[in-house]
Amino acid sequence: METTKRIKTLTGIVTGKSGDKSIRVTIGFKVKHPKYNKYIRRRTKLAVHDERNLCGVGDTVEITESRPYSRTKSWRVVQVTQKAIQA
């Protein structure tokens, strides 16, 4: 029996850019409260590796799980799906 590993990809918004090739991405999702059956908004902040330094704050990016780049970074940018509008 052959098992294949499913690659996890997520879409989020860049909320921070610190250092070279590093960004902070916020992933928003909704969960249903077990007792009150109301949907609650939750978010996860991930440290992401940006190899080509293409991302800026406010961009929507697609990220995928990868090998650990540092203690906190184990995700990398696949593509920038939408650039932020600069004022």
C-alpha positions as CSV (number, residue, x, y, z in Angstrom):
1,M,0.0,0.0,0.0
2,E,1.5,3.3,-1.1
3,T,0.9,6.5,1.0
4,T,1.2,9.9,-0.5
5,K,1.8,13.0,1.5
6,R,-0.7,15.8,0.8
7,I,1.0,19.2,0.5
8,K,-0.8,21.8,2.6
9,T,-1.3,25.2,1.0
10,L,-3.0,28.2,2.5
11,T,-3.9,31.7,1.4
12,G,-3.4,34.7,3.6
13,I,-2.5,38.4,3.9
14,V,1.0,39.7,4.5
15,T,0.9,41.7,7.8
16,G,4.6,42.3,8.4
17,K,7.9,42.3,6.6
18,S,11.0,42.0,8.8
19,G,14.5,41.3,7.8
20,D,15.7,39.8,4.5
21,K,13.5,37.1,2.9
22,S,11.1,37.0,5.9
23,I,7.4,37.9,6.1
24,R,4.5,37.5,8.5
25,V,1.3,36.1,7.1
26,T,-2.1,36.1,8.8
27,I,-4.5,33.3,8.0
28,G,-8.2,34.0,8.9
29,F,-10.8,31.3,9.4
30,K,-14.1,30.7,11.1
31,V,-14.9,28.0,13.7
32,K,-18.3,27.1,15.1
33,H,-18.8,27.5,18.8
34,P,-19.7,24.1,20.3
35,K,-22.4,25.4,22.6
36,Y,-23.9,28.5,21.0
37,N,-23.5,27.4,17.3
38,K,-22.2,30.9,16.4
39,Y,-19.3,31.2,14.0
40,I,-16.3,32.9,15.6
41,R,-13.5,34.5,13.6
42,R,-10.0,33.2,14.4
43,R,-6.6,33.9,13.0
44,T,-3.2,32.3,12.8
45,K,0.0,34.3,12.3
46,L,2.8,32.4,10.5
47,A,6.4,33.2,9.7
48,V,7.0,32.6,6.0
49,H,10.1,32.4,3.8
50,D,10.0,34.8,0.8
51,E,13.0,33.7,-1.4
52,R,12.7,36.4,-4.0
53,N,11.6,39.3,-1.7
54,L,8.5,39.9,-3.8
55,C,5.9,40.4,-1.1
56,G,4.9,43.6,0.6
57,V,2.5,44.4,3.5
58,G,-1.1,44.0,2.4
59,D,-0.4,41.5,-0.4
60,T,-2.5,38.3,-0.7
61,V,-0.2,35.3,-1.0
62,E,-0.4,31.6,-1.4
63,I,1.9,29.7,1.0
64,T,2.9,26.0,1.4
65,E,4.4,23.9,4.1
66,S,8.1,23.2,3.7
67,R,11.3,22.2,5.5
68,P,12.2,24.4,8.6
69,Y,14.1,27.5,7.6
70,S,14.6,28.6,11.2
71,R,13.0,28.0,14.6
72,T,9.7,29.6,13.6
73,K,9.8,29.6,9.8
74,S,8.5,26.4,8.1
75,W,6.3,27.8,5.4
76,R,7.3,29.4,2.0
77,V,5.7,31.6,-0.6
78,V,4.3,29.9,-3.7
79,Q,2.9,33.0,-5.4
80,V,1.6,36.5,-4.9
81,T,-2.1,36.2,-5.9
82,Q,-2.9,39.9,-5.4
83,K,-0.7,43.0,-4.8
84,A,-1.7,45.6,-2.3
85,I,-2.9,49.0,-3.6
86,Q,-0.4,51.6,-2.4
87,A,-1.8,55.0,-1.6
